[in-house]
Amino acid sequence: MLDHPVLGVELAQRTRGGEPAHEFVILHSPDWVNVVPLTDDGQVVLIRQWRHGTEEVTLEIPGGLIDPGESPMIAGARELAEETGYQAECLEPLGWVHPNPALFSNRCYTCLALNCRVVGPPRLEDTEQIQVEMRPLAQVPELILSGEISHSLVVAAFTRFWLSRRGLAQAGELL
C-alpha cells in the first residue's frame, strides 16, 4: 500500500455473494469539504487555481481536506478563510456525496456560507496559487454548462445548494 497524508492506495481482494475474489484498487483519503460562499449581495466567492492532475487552471469554490478530529463545518470555515480571506456570518450543512465510490472510500461534505465578507488576506499553503473571483449567483448555471466550472464536486455542491430549500427559492429566480 502507498501511504501519503493526502492519499493511500490499497490493492485489495474483494468478493461479494459467493462470487470469486477479484483484485481492486481502493483509494483512501481523509474526508473533504466544499464551501458555497455567498455574499449578502448575491455574489459567489470563487477561486481560480492550478490543478496538477489536469495541468489547468480551474474555477472552483473553496474546499479541501478535513483535518483529523475536525468537523466538516469547522473545516469549511477554515478553508474559506485560508483560500479567500473571507468569513461567513453563518454556515449551514448541505450534505455529502461519495466522490467516486468505485475507487474512493471517503466523503465530500458541502456547507453553505452566508453573508461572507473579507476579514483579511488569504493564508495560502506553499503549493497553492489561488486568485479570488466574484460572480453573481445567477451566472453559476451558465458557468457549469459552458464548462468554465468543470470540477464534478463543485457541480455536486451547487446541486446540493439548489436542492436545499434556500437554494430552491434562489434557483427559482434563475428560471
C-alpha positions in Angstrom: 0.0 0.0 0.0 1.2 3.5 -0.8 0.6 5.8 2.2 0.7 9.5 1.8 -1.0 12.2 4.0 -3.4 13.0 1.2 -3.9 9.6 -0.4 -3.4 5.9 0.4 -3.6 3.3 -2.4 -4.6 -0.2 -1.4 -4.6 -3.2 -3.7 -7.4 -5.3 -2.2 -9.1 -8.7 -2.8 -12.8 -8.4 -2.6 -15.7 -10.8 -3.1 -19.4 -10.5 -2.9 -22.2 -13.0 -2.6 -20.1 -16.1 -3.1 -18.5 -14.8 -6.3 -14.8 -15.4 -6.9 -12.5 -12.8 -5.4 -11.2 -10.0 -7.7 -8.4 -7.5 -7.2 -9.4 -3.9 -6.8 -7.6 -0.6 -6.2 -9.1 1.4 -3.3 -8.0 5.0 -2.8 -8.2 6.1 0.9 -8.3 9.8 1.6 -9.4 11.9 4.5 -12.9 13.3 4.1 -13.2 16.6 2.1 -15.3 19.7 2.4 -16.5 22.2 -0.2 -18.0 25.6 0.6 -20.6 27.5 -1.4 -19.8 31.0 -0.1 -22.4 33.8 -0.8 -22.1 37.5 0.0 -25.1 39.5 1.2 -25.5 41.0 -2.3 -25.8 37.6 -4.1 -22.2 37.1 -5.2 -20.4 33.8 -5.1 -16.8 33.8 -3.8 -15.0 31.6 -6.4 -11.3 30.7 -6.7 -9.1 30.0 -9.7 -6.3 27.7 -9.1 -3.8 25.4 -10.9 -4.7 21.7 -10.8 -1.8 19.3 -11.3 -4.0 16.4 -12.4 -5.3 18.2 -15.5 -2.5 20.7 -15.7 -5.1 23.5 -16.0 -6.3 26.5 -14.0 -9.9 25.7 -12.8 -12.7 27.8 -11.5 -14.0 26.3 -8.2 -15.3 27.0 -4.8 -13.1 26.9 -1.7 -12.5 23.5 -0.2 -10.0 20.9 1.0 -9.2 18.1 3.4 -10.9 17.8 6.7 -8.2 17.6 9.4 -8.3 14.7 11.9 -10.8 15.5 14.7 -12.3 18.4 12.7 -16.0 18.7 11.8 -16.9 19.4 8.2 -18.3 22.8 9.3 -15.1 23.9 11.1 -13.1 22.6 8.1 -15.3 24.6 5.8 -14.9 27.8 7.7 -11.1 27.2 7.9 -10.8 26.5 4.1 -12.9 29.6 3.3 -10.6 31.8 5.3 -7.4 30.2 4.2 -8.2 30.2 0.5 -10.1 33.5 0.2 -9.7 35.7 3.3 -13.5 35.6 3.7 -15.5 34.7 6.8 -19.2 33.7 6.9 -21.8 35.1 9.3 -23.2 31.6 9.4 -22.6 28.2 7.9 -25.2 25.5 7.1 -24.6 21.9 6.3 -25.9 20.9 2.8 -25.0 17.2 3.0 -22.3 15.0 1.5 -21.5 12.9 -1.6 -19.2 10.0 -2.3 -16.5 11.5 -4.7 -16.3 8.2 -6.6 -17.4 5.1 -4.7 -15.8 2.8 -7.3 -12.4 4.0 -6.2 -12.5 6.3 -3.2 -13.5 5.4 0.4 -14.2 9.0 1.6 -16.9 11.6 1.6 -17.1 15.1 0.4 -19.2 17.4 2.6 -20.8 20.6 1.4 -21.6 23.6 3.5 -23.3 26.9 2.7 -21.5 30.0 3.9 -23.9 33.0 4.1 -23.2 36.7 4.3 -19.5 36.3 3.6 -17.1 39.3 3.9 -13.4 39.8 3.7 -11.7 39.7 7.1 -8.1 39.5 6.0 -5.8 38.2 3.3 -5.9 34.6 2.2 -3.4 32.3 4.0 -2.3 30.0 1.2 -0.2 26.9 1.5 3.2 26.9 -0.2 1.9 24.8 -3.1 -1.3 26.9 -3.7 -1.6 29.7 -6.2 -5.2 31.0 -5.9 -7.0 34.0 -7.2 -10.3 35.0 -5.7 -13.1 35.9 -8.2 -16.6 37.1 -7.5 -19.5 36.1 -9.8 -23.3 36.7 -9.4 -25.0 33.5 -8.2 -27.3 33.8 -11.3 -24.2 33.2 -13.6 -23.3 29.8 -12.0 -25.6 27.6 -14.1 -24.0 29.1 -17.3 -20.5 28.7 -15.9 -21.3 25.0 -15.3 -23.0 24.5 -18.7 -20.1 26.2 -20.6 -17.5 24.1 -18.8 -15.8 27.0 -17.1 -16.7 25.2 -13.9 -15.8 21.6 -14.6 -14.9 20.1 -11.2 -17.5 17.5 -10.6 -17.5 18.0 -6.8 -18.2 21.8 -7.3 -21.1 20.9 -9.6 -22.3 18.5 -6.9 -22.0 21.2 -4.3 -24.1 23.7 -6.3 -26.7 20.9 -6.9 -26.9 20.3 -3.1 -27.3 24.1 -2.8 -30.1 24.3 -5.3 -31.9 21.3 -3.9 -31.9 22.8 -0.4 -34.9 24.9 0.5 -32.9 28.1 0.4 -31.3 27.1 -2.9 -34.6 26.2 -4.5 -36.0 29.6 -3.7 -33.0 31.3 -5.2 -32.7 28.9 -8.1 -36.4 29.6 -9.0 -35.3 33.2 -9.6 -32.9 31.9 -12.2 -35.5 30.1 -14.3 
